[in-house]
Amino acid sequence: MMTLLIDGVGWLGAAALILAYALVSSKRLSGHALPFQLLNLVGGVCLIINTLYYKAYPSSFLNLVWAIIALATIIRSGSSRQIKE
């Protein structure tokens, strides 16, 4: 049961990152938009959970950095109002 839950979290994370990339690539969303950064953060965190469970540490590291970049951008934008919807 736990494996099924972890797999679902991993697929959710992958879908969030693909959606973010597709929306920016199709110019439906700006790379500076809060929804883009939130999709990256959620996707990264979900994939961290999945990859840690499966002990895929290089992927865990990559997704940790991905999530940190998204979170730092969200925090920085909160004080400077750089992110626009």
N, CA, C and O atoms as a GROMACS GRO file, in nm:
protein
  340
    1MET      N    1   0.082  -0.120   0.000
    1MET     CA    2   0.000   0.000   0.000
    1MET      C    3   0.087   0.127   0.000
    1MET      O    4   0.057   0.223  -0.071
    2MET      N    5   0.194   0.125   0.080
    2MET     CA    6   0.283   0.241   0.088
    2MET      C    7   0.350   0.266  -0.048
    2MET      O    8   0.365   0.381  -0.090
    3THR      N    9   0.391   0.160  -0.114
    3THR     CA   10   0.455   0.174  -0.244
    3THR      C   11   0.361   0.240  -0.344
    3THR      O   12   0.404   0.324  -0.423
    4LEU      N   13   0.236   0.202  -0.342
    4LEU     CA   14   0.136   0.261  -0.432
    4LEU      C   15   0.120   0.410  -0.404
    4LEU      O   16   0.111   0.490  -0.498
    5LEU      N   17   0.118   0.448  -0.278
    5LEU     CA   18   0.106   0.589  -0.240
    5LEU      C   19   0.230   0.667  -0.287
    5LEU      O   20   0.217   0.776  -0.343
    6ILE      N   21   0.347   0.613  -0.263
    6ILE     CA   22   0.472   0.679  -0.303
    6ILE      C   23   0.480   0.691  -0.455
    6ILE      O   24   0.526   0.793  -0.507
    7ASP      N   25   0.436   0.589  -0.526
    7ASP     CA   26   0.434   0.596  -0.672
    7ASP      C   27   0.338   0.706  -0.719
    7ASP      O   28   0.370   0.780  -0.812
    8GLY      N   29   0.222   0.717  -0.655
    8GLY     CA   30   0.126   0.822  -0.689
    8GLY      C   31   0.183   0.961  -0.667
    8GLY      O   32   0.163   1.051  -0.748
    9VAL      N   33   0.254   0.978  -0.557
    9VAL     CA   34   0.319   1.106  -0.527
    9VAL      C   35   0.424   1.137  -0.634
    9VAL      O   36   0.436   1.251  -0.678
   10GLY      N   37   0.499   1.036  -0.674
   10GLY     CA   38   0.600   1.055  -0.779
   10GLY      C   39   0.538   1.095  -0.911
   10GLY      O   40   0.588   1.186  -0.978
   11TRP      N   41   0.431   1.029  -0.950
   11TRP     CA   42   0.363   1.064  -1.075
   11TRP      C   43   0.303   1.204  -1.069
   11TRP      O   44   0.304   1.276  -1.168
   12LEU      N   45   0.250   1.242  -0.954
   12LEU     CA   46   0.197   1.378  -0.936
   12LEU      C   47   0.309   1.480  -0.954
   12LEU      O   48   0.290   1.582  -1.020
   13GLY      N   49   0.424   1.453  -0.896
   13GLY     CA   50   0.538   1.543  -0.911
   13GLY      C   51   0.584   1.555  -1.055
   13GLY      O   52   0.612   1.665  -1.103
   14ALA      N   53   0.592   1.443  -1.123
   14ALA     CA   54   0.633   1.444  -1.264
   14ALA      C   55   0.532   1.523  -1.347
   14ALA      O   56   0.571   1.600  -1.435
   15ALA      N   57   0.404   1.504  -1.321
   15ALA     CA   58   0.300   1.575  -1.395
   15ALA      C   59   0.308   1.725  -1.371
   15ALA      O   60   0.291   1.804  -1.464
   16ALA      N   61   0.335   1.765  -1.246
   16ALA     CA   62   0.346   1.908  -1.213
   16ALA      C   63   0.461   1.973  -1.289
   16ALA      O   64   0.446   2.083  -1.343
   17LEU      N   65   0.576   1.906  -1.293
   17LEU     CA   66   0.691   1.962  -1.363
   17LEU      C   67   0.669   1.967  -1.514
   17LEU      O   68   0.707   2.064  -1.580
   18ILE      N   69   0.609   1.864  -1.569
   18ILE     CA   70   0.579   1.864  -1.713
   18ILE      C   71   0.479   1.972  -1.747
   18ILE      O   72   0.493   2.042  -1.848
   19LEU      N   73   0.376   1.988  -1.663
   19LEU     CA   74   0.276   2.092  -1.686
   19LEU      C   75   0.340   2.230  -1.681
   19LEU      O   76   0.312   2.314  -1.767
   20ALA      N   77   0.426   2.254  -1.583
   20ALA     CA   78   0.494   2.384  -1.572
   20ALA      C   79   0.575   2.412  -1.697
   20ALA      O   80   0.570   2.522  -1.752
   21TYR      N   81   0.650   2.314  -1.742
   21TYR     CA   82   0.734   2.330  -1.860
   21TYR      C   83   0.648   2.355  -1.985
   21TYR      O   84   0.680   2.442  -2.066
   22ALA      N   85   0.541   2.280  -1.999
   22ALA     CA   86   0.453   2.294  -2.116
   22ALA      C   87   0.387   2.432  -2.117
   22ALA      O   88   0.376   2.494  -2.223
   23LEU      N   89   0.342   2.480  -2.002
   23LEU     CA   90   0.277   2.610  -1.997
   23LEU      C   91   0.372   2.724  -2.031
   23LEU      O   92   0.334   2.820  -2.099
   24VAL      N   93   0.496   2.715  -1.985
   24VAL     CA   94   0.594   2.818  -2.018
   24VAL      C   95   0.636   2.807  -2.164
   24VAL      O   96   0.650   2.908  -2.232
   25SER      N   97   0.657   2.687  -2.211
   25SER     CA   98   0.700   2.667  -2.350
   25SER      C   99   0.594   2.713  -2.449
   25SER      O  100   0.627   2.762  -2.558
   26SER      N  101   0.468   2.698  -2.413
   26SER     CA  102   0.360   2.740  -2.502
   26SER      C  103   0.320   2.886  -2.479
   26SER      O  104   0.225   2.936  -2.539
   27LYS      N  105   0.394   2.954  -2.392
   27LYS     CA  106   0.373   3.095  -2.359
   27LYS      C  107   0.235   3.123  -2.299
   27LYS      O  108   0.182   3.233  -2.311
   28ARG      N  109   0.180   3.023  -2.236
   28ARG     CA  110   0.054   3.041  -2.162
   28ARG      C  111   0.081   3.090  -2.021
   28ARG      O  112  -0.010   3.134  -1.950
   29LEU      N  113   0.206   3.081  -1.980
   29LEU     CA  114   0.247   3.121  -1.846
   29LEU      C  115   0.388   3.175  -1.855
   29LEU      O  116   0.471   3.124  -1.930
   30SER      N  117   0.415   3.278  -1.778
   30SER     CA  118   0.548   3.336  -1.773
   30SER      C  119   0.637   3.256  -1.677
   30SER      O  120   0.589   3.200  -1.579
   31GLY      N  121   0.764   3.252  -1.708
   31GLY     CA  122   0.859   3.189  -1.617
   31GLY      C  123   0.872   3.262  -1.485
   31GLY      O  124   0.930   3.210  -1.390
   32HIS      N  125   0.818   3.383  -1.480
   32HIS     CA  126   0.821   3.463  -1.356
   32HIS      C  127   0.690   3.452  -1.280
   32HIS      O  128   0.676   3.512  -1.173
   33ALA      N  129   0.595   3.377  -1.331
   33ALA     CA  130   0.463   3.369  -1.269
   33ALA      C  131   0.466   3.281  -1.144
   33ALA      O  132   0.535   3.179  -1.140
   34LEU      N  133   0.391   3.322  -1.044
   34LEU     CA  134   0.381   3.244  -0.921
   34LEU      C  135   0.330   3.102  -0.947
   34LEU      O  136   0.386   3.009  -0.889
   35PRO      N  137   0.228   3.081  -1.031
   35PRO     CA  138   0.184   2.943  -1.056
   35PRO      C  139   0.296   2.854  -1.113
   35PRO      O  140   0.303   2.736  -1.080
   36PHE      N  141   0.382   2.910  -1.196
   36PHE     CA  142   0.494   2.834  -1.251
   36PHE      C  143   0.587   2.791  -1.138
   36PHE      O  144   0.628   2.675  -1.131
   37GLN      N  145   0.620   2.883  -1.050
   37GLN     CA  146   0.710   2.851  -0.938
   37GLN      C  147   0.646   2.752  -0.842
   37GLN      O  148   0.715   2.664  -0.790
   38LEU      N  149   0.517   2.766  -0.819
   38LEU     CA  150   0.448   2.672  -0.729
   38LEU      C  151   0.442   2.531  -0.790
   38LEU      O  152   0.460   2.432  -0.718
   39LEU      N  153   0.419   2.521  -0.920
   39LEU     CA  154   0.422   2.390  -0.985
   39LEU      C  155   0.561   2.327  -0.973
   39LEU      O  156   0.572   2.207  -0.949
   40ASN      N  157   0.666   2.407  -0.988
   40ASN     CA  158   0.802   2.356  -0.973
   40ASN      C  159   0.828   2.311  -0.829
   40ASN      O  160   0.890   2.207  -0.806
   41LEU      N  161   0.782   2.389  -0.733
   41LEU     CA  162   0.802   2.353  -0.592
   41LEU      C  163   0.728   2.224  -0.557
   41LEU      O  164   0.787   2.133  -0.499
   42VAL      N  165   0.601   2.216  -0.593
   42VAL     CA  166   0.522   2.096  -0.563
   42VAL      C  167   0.580   1.975  -0.635
   42VAL      O  168   0.593   1.868  -0.576
   43GLY      N  169   0.613   1.992  -0.762
   43GLY     CA  170   0.671   1.882  -0.838
   43GLY      C  171   0.802   1.834  -0.778
   43GLY      O  172   0.824   1.713  -0.765
   44GLY      N  173   0.888   1.928  -0.741
   44GLY     CA  174   1.015   1.891  -0.682
   44GLY      C  175   1.000   1.818  -0.550
   44GLY      O  176   1.066   1.717  -0.526
   45VAL      N  177   0.911   1.868  -0.464
   45VAL     CA  178   0.890   1.804  -0.333
   45VAL      C  179   0.831   1.664  -0.349
   45VAL      O  180   0.874   1.570  -0.282
   46CYS      N  181   0.735   1.650  -0.438
   46CYS     CA  182   0.677   1.517  -0.462
   46CYS      C  183   0.782   1.418  -0.512
   46CYS      O  184   0.784   1.302  -0.470
   47LEU      N  185   0.868   1.464  -0.601
   47LEU     CA  186   0.971   1.375  -0.653
   47LEU      C  187   1.080   1.348  -0.550
   47LEU      O  188   1.143   1.242  -0.554
   48ILE      N  189   1.104   1.440  -0.459
   48ILE     CA  190   1.198   1.414  -0.348
   48ILE      C  191   1.146   1.297  -0.264
   48ILE      O  192   1.220   1.205  -0.232
   49ILE      N  193   1.018   1.303  -0.230
   49ILE     CA  194   0.957   1.196  -0.150
   49ILE      C  195   0.972   1.062  -0.221
   49ILE      O  196   1.012   0.962  -0.161
   50ASN      N  197   0.939   1.060  -0.350
   50ASN     CA  198   0.947   0.937  -0.428
   50ASN      C  199   1.089   0.884  -0.438
   50ASN      O  200   1.113   0.765  -0.416
   51THR      N  201   1.183   0.970  -0.472
   51THR     CA  202   1.320   0.924  -0.494
   51THR      C  203   1.390   0.885  -0.364
   51THR      O  204   1.474   0.796  -0.364
   52LEU      N  205   1.358   0.951  -0.254
   52LEU     CA  206   1.415   0.909  -0.126
   52LEU      C  207   1.364   0.770  -0.087
   52LEU      O  208   1.440   0.686  -0.037
   53TYR      N  209   1.237   0.747  -0.110
   53TYR     CA  210   1.178   0.616  -0.078
   53TYR      C  211   1.251   0.504  -0.155
   53TYR      O  212   1.277   0.398  -0.100
   54TYR      N  213   1.282   0.531  -0.281
   54TYR     CA  214   1.348   0.431  -0.364
   54TYR      C  215   1.501   0.441  -0.359
   54TYR      O  216   1.571   0.372  -0.433
   55LYS      N  217   1.550   0.527  -0.272
   55LYS     CA  218   1.694   0.544  -0.251
   55LYS      C  219   1.767   0.583  -0.380
   55LYS      O  220   1.879   0.539  -0.406
   56ALA      N  221   1.702   0.667  -0.459
   56ALA     CA  222   1.763   0.719  -0.582
   56ALA      C  223   1.820   0.856  -0.547
   56ALA      O  224   1.765   0.960  -0.583
   57TYR      N  225   1.932   0.854  -0.476
   57TYR     CA  226   1.986   0.977  -0.417
   57TYR      C  227   2.030   1.084  -0.517
   57TYR      O  228   2.011   1.203  -0.488
   58PRO      N  229   2.086   1.050  -0.632
   58PRO     CA  230   2.117   1.158  -0.728
   58PRO      C  231   1.990   1.233  -0.772
   58PRO      O  232   1.991   1.355  -0.783
   59SER      N  233   1.883   1.160  -0.797
   59SER     CA  234   1.756   1.225  -0.833
   59SER      C  235   1.700   1.304  -0.716
   59SER      O  236   1.642   1.411  -0.735
   60SER      N  237   1.716   1.252  -0.595
   60SER     CA  238   1.671   1.325  -0.476
   60SER      C  239   1.744   1.459  -0.466
   60SER      O  240   1.683   1.562  -0.438
   61PHE      N  241   1.874   1.456  -0.488
   61PHE     CA  242   1.954   1.579  -0.482
   61PHE      C  243   1.907   1.678  -0.588
   61PHE      O  244   1.887   1.796  -0.559
   62LEU      N  245   1.890   1.632  -0.711
   62LEU     CA  246   1.844   1.719  -0.819
   62LEU      C  247   1.710   1.784  -0.784
   62LEU      O  248   1.693   1.905  -0.802
   63ASN      N  249   1.617   1.706  -0.734
   63ASN     CA  250   1.485   1.760  -0.701
   63ASN      C  251   1.489   1.850  -0.578
   63ASN      O  252   1.408   1.942  -0.567
   64LEU      N  253   1.580   1.825  -0.486
   64LEU     CA  254   1.598   1.915  -0.372
   64LEU      C  255   1.644   2.052  -0.420
   64LEU      O  256   1.591   2.154  -0.378
   65VAL      N  257   1.742   2.054  -0.509
   65VAL     CA  258   1.790   2.181  -0.565
   65VAL      C  259   1.678   2.249  -0.643
   65VAL      O  260   1.661   2.371  -0.632
   66TRP      N  261   1.603   2.174  -0.721
   66TRP     CA  262   1.491   2.227  -0.799
   66TRP      C  263   1.390   2.295  -0.706
   66TRP      O  264   1.345   2.407  -0.734
   67ALA      N  265   1.354   2.227  -0.598
   67ALA     CA  266   1.256   2.282  -0.504
   67ALA      C  267   1.312   2.404  -0.430
   67ALA      O  268   1.238   2.500  -0.406
   68ILE      N  269   1.439   2.401  -0.394
   68ILE     CA  270   1.501   2.516  -0.326
   68ILE      C  271   1.500   2.639  -0.416
   68ILE      O  272   1.471   2.749  -0.371
   69ILE      N  273   1.533   2.620  -0.543
   69ILE     CA  274   1.531   2.733  -0.637
   69ILE      C  275   1.390   2.791  -0.646
   69ILE      O  276   1.373   2.913  -0.642
   70ALA      N  277   1.290   2.706  -0.659
   70ALA     CA  278   1.151   2.753  -0.667
   70ALA      C  279   1.111   2.826  -0.539
   70ALA      O  280   1.050   2.933  -0.545
   71LEU      N  281   1.144   2.768  -0.424
   71LEU     CA  282   1.108   2.830  -0.297
   71LEU      C  283   1.180   2.964  -0.278
   71LEU      O  284   1.118   3.061  -0.234
   72ALA      N  285   1.307   2.969  -0.311
   72ALA     CA  286   1.383   3.094  -0.300
   72ALA      C  287   1.324   3.202  -0.390
   72ALA      O  288   1.316   3.318  -0.351
   73THR      N  289   1.282   3.164  -0.509
   73THR     CA  290   1.221   3.259  -0.601
   73THR      C  291   1.089   3.310  -0.546
   73THR      O  292   1.060   3.430  -0.554
   74ILE      N  293   1.009   3.222  -0.489
   74ILE     CA  294   0.881   3.262  -0.430
   74ILE      C  295   0.904   3.357  -0.312
   74ILE      O  296   0.837   3.459  -0.301
   75ILE      N  297   0.998   3.323  -0.226
   75ILE     CA  298   1.026   3.407  -0.109
   75ILE      C  299   1.081   3.542  -0.152
   75ILE      O  300   1.036   3.647  -0.104
   76ARG      N  301   1.176   3.541  -0.243
   76ARG     CA  302   1.236   3.665  -0.292
   76ARG      C  303   1.131   3.754  -0.360
   76ARG      O  304   1.132   3.876  -0.345
   77SER      N  305   1.043   3.692  -0.432
   77SER     CA  306   0.941   3.770  -0.504
   77SER      C  307   0.838   3.828  -0.409
   77SER      O  308   0.775   3.930  -0.439
   78GLY      N  309   0.820   3.764  -0.296
   78GLY     CA  310   0.724   3.816  -0.198
   78GLY      C  311   0.765   3.952  -0.146
   78GLY      O  312   0.680   4.034  -0.114
   79SER      N  313   0.895   3.976  -0.136
   79SER     CA  314   0.943   4.105  -0.088
   79SER      C  315   0.963   4.205  -0.200
   79SER      O  316   0.959   4.326  -0.178
   80SER      N  317   0.986   4.155  -0.322
   80SER     CA  318   1.014   4.248  -0.431
   80SER      C  319   0.902   4.254  -0.535
   80SER      O  320   0.905   4.338  -0.625
   81ARG      N  321   0.803   4.166  -0.523
   81ARG     CA  322   0.691   4.163  -0.616
   81ARG      C  323   0.732   4.138  -0.761
   81ARG      O  324   0.672   4.192  -0.854
   82GLN      N  325   0.837   4.055  -0.781
   82GLN     CA  326   0.885   4.026  -0.916
   82GLN      C  327   0.795   3.926  -0.987
   82GLN      O  328   0.778   3.934  -1.109
   83ILE      N  329   0.738   3.833  -0.914
   83ILE     CA  330   0.656   3.730  -0.978
   83ILE      C  331   0.520   3.789  -1.010
   83ILE      O  332   0.454   3.848  -0.924
   84LYS      N  333   0.479   3.772  -1.134
   84LYS     CA  334   0.350   3.823  -1.180
   84LYS      C  335   0.267   3.706  -1.232
   84LYS      O  336   0.320   3.611  -1.289
   85GLU      N  337   0.139   3.714  -1.210
   85GLU     CA  338   0.052   3.609  -1.260
   85GLU      C  339   0.012   3.635  -1.401
   85GLU      O  340  -0.062   3.556  -1.460
   0.00000   0.00000   0.00000
